[in-house]
Amino acid sequence: MEMLSEEELRRLIESLSIREIIEPALDNWIAYESTGKTIINLKTGKVQGIGLNINELLDMSHDNDHIELYKIESEDELYDEEEILDGDEYERFLEFKLKKEENEEFFDDYDPELLDEFCRIESIDKKERQIKILIEDYEEYHFNNYQD
């Protein structure tokens, strides 16, 4: 199968929104377990997300059928509660954690499930807020590094 031409690849990349670049990587990222990447298959033109455990990263480095558009390393700290939540929400989250701590024998203050549970209870779309933060970071990075 033939590879995309340089012109086809350029058009494809230019047609992608920042969200289309970031979201597949985020969907495949698992904190401290899996690196999330957004790649373009150079034979099919398909943009997709993949999740790679550390031992799988070496295998991918020899694959010339794709290019990487975006990567979130497994050890990356993408956000904290204060970034995801607004001021009032964060105060309610702290109260939520305190109640949990009082009621649970083996409470873990650093359990990421606490924020997930709070967001479910409060009907907060955590993923959407993560994407917003990542898009802002992406835009800021490109603005600071690619100015004429």
ZIDA-V282228 format. One record per residue. N is the residue number from 1. RES is the residue in three letters. OMEGA is omega in radians with two decimals (NA if undefined). NEAR is the number of other C-alpha atoms within 10 Angstrom. D_LAST is the distance of its C-alpha to the last C-alpha in Angstrom with 2 decimals. Layout:
n=N res=RES omega=OMEGA near=NEAR d_last=D_LAST
n=N res=RES omega=OMEGA near=NEAR d_last=D_LAST
//
This chain:
n=1 res=MET omega=-3.08 near=6 d_last=37.93
n=2 res=GLU omega=3.11 near=7 d_last=34.93
n=3 res=MET omega=3.03 near=14 d_last=31.35
n=4 res=LEU omega=3.05 near=15 d_last=28.67
n=5 res=SER omega=3.11 near=11 d_last=26.92
n=6 res=GLU omega=3.14 near=10 d_last=23.24
n=7 res=GLU omega=3.11 near=9 d_last=22.83
n=8 res=GLU omega=3.13 near=13 d_last=24.98
n=9 res=LEU omega=3.12 near=16 d_last=23.09
n=10 res=ARG omega=3.12 near=11 d_last=19.68
n=11 res=ARG omega=3.13 near=11 d_last=21.39
n=12 res=LEU omega=-3.13 near=15 d_last=23.06
n=13 res=ILE omega=3.13 near=15 d_last=20.05
n=14 res=GLU omega=-3.11 near=9 d_last=18.20
n=15 res=SER omega=-3.07 near=10 d_last=21.48
n=16 res=LEU omega=3.01 near=11 d_last=21.72
n=17 res=SER omega=3.10 near=10 d_last=21.22
n=18 res=ILE omega=3.12 near=15 d_last=20.13
n=19 res=ARG omega=-3.14 near=13 d_last=23.84
n=20 res=GLU omega=3.09 near=14 d_last=24.95
n=21 res=ILE omega=-3.03 near=23 d_last=22.93
n=22 res=ILE omega=-2.97 near=23 d_last=24.18
n=23 res=GLU omega=3.13 near=23 d_last=27.75
n=24 res=PRO omega=3.10 near=21 d_last=29.36
n=25 res=ALA omega=3.13 near=24 d_last=28.37
n=26 res=LEU omega=3.13 near=25 d_last=29.71
n=27 res=ASP omega=-3.09 near=15 d_last=32.86
n=28 res=ASN omega=3.14 near=21 d_last=33.55
n=29 res=TRP omega=3.01 near=25 d_last=32.75
n=30 res=ILE omega=-3.08 near=19 d_last=35.82
n=31 res=ALA omega=3.09 near=16 d_last=35.45
n=32 res=TYR omega=3.13 near=13 d_last=36.81
n=33 res=GLU omega=-2.98 near=14 d_last=38.10
n=34 res=SER omega=3.02 near=21 d_last=35.57
n=35 res=THR omega=3.09 near=24 d_last=31.89
n=36 res=GLY omega=3.13 near=26 d_last=30.39
n=37 res=LYS omega=2.91 near=26 d_last=28.03
n=38 res=THR omega=-3.10 near=26 d_last=26.60
n=39 res=ILE omega=2.95 near=22 d_last=26.86
n=40 res=ILE omega=3.02 near=21 d_last=26.89
n=41 res=ASN omega=-3.05 near=18 d_last=30.04
n=42 res=LEU omega=3.09 near=20 d_last=29.08
n=43 res=LYS omega=-3.05 near=13 d_last=32.52
n=44 res=THR omega=-3.07 near=13 d_last=32.91
n=45 res=GLY omega=-3.11 near=16 d_last=29.42
n=46 res=LYS omega=3.04 near=12 d_last=30.71
n=47 res=VAL omega=-3.08 near=20 d_last=28.37
n=48 res=GLN omega=3.04 near=18 d_last=30.46
n=49 res=GLY omega=3.04 near=25 d_last=30.80
n=50 res=ILE omega=3.05 near=17 d_last=32.85
n=51 res=GLY omega=-3.08 near=24 d_last=34.34
n=52 res=LEU omega=2.99 near=21 d_last=35.06
n=53 res=ASN omega=-3.04 near=16 d_last=37.39
n=54 res=ILE omega=-3.12 near=14 d_last=36.69
n=55 res=ASN omega=3.13 near=9 d_last=39.13
n=56 res=GLU omega=-3.12 near=12 d_last=37.54
n=57 res=LEU omega=-3.13 near=13 d_last=34.09
n=58 res=LEU omega=3.12 near=11 d_last=35.45
n=59 res=ASP omega=-3.10 near=10 d_last=36.86
n=60 res=MET omega=-3.08 near=12 d_last=33.55
n=61 res=SER omega=3.14 near=9 d_last=31.77
n=62 res=HIS omega=-3.10 near=8 d_last=33.92
n=63 res=ASP omega=-3.13 near=9 d_last=33.25
n=64 res=ASN omega=-3.11 near=9 d_last=31.06
n=65 res=ASP omega=-3.13 near=13 d_last=31.58
n=66 res=HIS omega=2.92 near=19 d_last=28.73
n=67 res=ILE omega=-3.12 near=13 d_last=25.15
n=68 res=GLU omega=3.10 near=14 d_last=24.22
n=69 res=LEU omega=-3.02 near=16 d_last=21.70
n=70 res=TYR omega=-3.11 near=19 d_last=22.46
n=71 res=LYS omega=2.99 near=22 d_last=24.96
n=72 res=ILE omega=-3.12 near=22 d_last=26.91
n=73 res=GLU omega=-3.12 near=23 d_last=29.07
n=74 res=SER omega=-3.10 near=20 d_last=32.69
n=75 res=GLU omega=3.12 near=13 d_last=32.61
n=76 res=ASP omega=3.01 near=13 d_last=29.54
n=77 res=GLU omega=-3.02 near=10 d_last=30.48
n=78 res=LEU omega=-2.98 near=16 d_last=28.70
n=79 res=TYR omega=2.90 near=12 d_last=30.18
n=80 res=ASP omega=-3.05 near=11 d_last=33.18
n=81 res=GLU omega=-3.10 near=14 d_last=35.61
n=82 res=GLU omega=3.10 near=12 d_last=34.08
n=83 res=GLU omega=-3.10 near=13 d_last=30.74
n=84 res=ILE omega=-3.02 near=22 d_last=32.52
n=85 res=LEU omega=3.03 near=18 d_last=35.08
n=86 res=ASP omega=-3.03 near=10 d_last=34.92
n=87 res=GLY omega=-3.14 near=11 d_last=37.11
n=88 res=ASP omega=3.13 near=8 d_last=40.37
n=89 res=GLU omega=-3.13 near=17 d_last=39.96
n=90 res=TYR omega=3.09 near=15 d_last=39.31
n=91 res=GLU omega=3.10 near=13 d_last=42.50
n=92 res=ARG omega=3.11 near=14 d_last=44.45
n=93 res=PHE omega=3.12 near=20 d_last=43.08
n=94 res=LEU omega=3.07 near=13 d_last=44.36
n=95 res=GLU omega=3.11 near=12 d_last=47.73
n=96 res=PHE omega=3.13 near=15 d_last=47.74
n=97 res=LYS omega=-3.14 near=18 d_last=47.20
n=98 res=LEU omega=3.10 near=13 d_last=49.93
n=99 res=LYS omega=3.11 near=11 d_last=52.40
n=100 res=LYS omega=-3.11 near=16 d_last=51.62
n=101 res=GLU omega=3.14 near=14 d_last=52.21
n=102 res=GLU omega=-3.03 near=9 d_last=55.52
n=103 res=ASN omega=-3.07 near=10 d_last=56.72
n=104 res=GLU omega=-3.12 near=9 d_last=55.68
n=105 res=GLU omega=-3.10 near=8 d_last=57.42
n=106 res=PHE omega=-3.09 near=8 d_last=54.59
n=107 res=PHE omega=3.08 near=13 d_last=51.55
n=108 res=ASP omega=-3.10 near=13 d_last=48.18
n=109 res=ASP omega=-3.08 near=11 d_last=45.72
n=110 res=TYR omega=-3.13 near=8 d_last=42.80
n=111 res=ASP omega=-3.13 near=9 d_last=43.80
n=112 res=PRO omega=3.12 near=12 d_last=40.79
n=113 res=GLU omega=3.11 near=10 d_last=43.39
n=114 res=LEU omega=3.13 near=17 d_last=44.02
n=115 res=LEU omega=3.11 near=19 d_last=40.73
n=116 res=ASP omega=-3.13 near=15 d_last=41.28
n=117 res=GLU omega=3.12 near=13 d_last=44.79
n=118 res=PHE omega=-3.14 near=18 d_last=43.76
n=119 res=CYS omega=3.09 near=18 d_last=41.09
n=120 res=ARG omega=-3.12 near=12 d_last=43.76
n=121 res=ILE omega=-3.07 near=9 d_last=46.26
n=122 res=GLU omega=-3.10 near=12 d_last=43.85
n=123 res=SER omega=3.10 near=9 d_last=42.39
n=124 res=ILE omega=3.11 near=16 d_last=38.85
n=125 res=ASP omega=-3.08 near=12 d_last=36.52
n=126 res=LYS omega=-3.11 near=16 d_last=35.14
n=127 res=LYS omega=-3.13 near=15 d_last=33.16
n=128 res=GLU omega=3.12 near=12 d_last=31.39
n=129 res=ARG omega=3.06 near=15 d_last=30.46
n=130 res=GLN omega=-3.13 near=18 d_last=29.25
n=131 res=ILE omega=3.14 near=17 d_last=27.00
n=132 res=LYS omega=3.13 near=15 d_last=25.61
n=133 res=ILE omega=-3.14 near=16 d_last=24.83
n=134 res=LEU omega=3.10 near=20 d_last=23.25
n=135 res=ILE omega=3.11 near=18 d_last=21.05
n=136 res=GLU omega=3.11 near=13 d_last=19.92
n=137 res=ASP omega=-3.14 near=12 d_last=19.27
n=138 res=TYR omega=-3.14 near=16 d_last=17.37
n=139 res=GLU omega=3.14 near=13 d_last=15.11
n=140 res=GLU omega=3.12 near=12 d_last=14.65
n=141 res=TYR omega=-3.12 near=11 d_last=13.98
n=142 res=HIS omega=3.10 near=11 d_last=11.26
n=143 res=PHE omega=-3.09 near=11 d_last=9.66
n=144 res=ASN omega=-3.03 near=9 d_last=10.10
n=145 res=ASN omega=-3.06 near=9 d_last=9.20
n=146 res=TYR omega=3.09 near=8 d_last=6.47
n=147 res=GLN omega=3.09 near=6 d_last=3.79
n=148 res=ASP omega=NA near=4 d_last=0.00
//
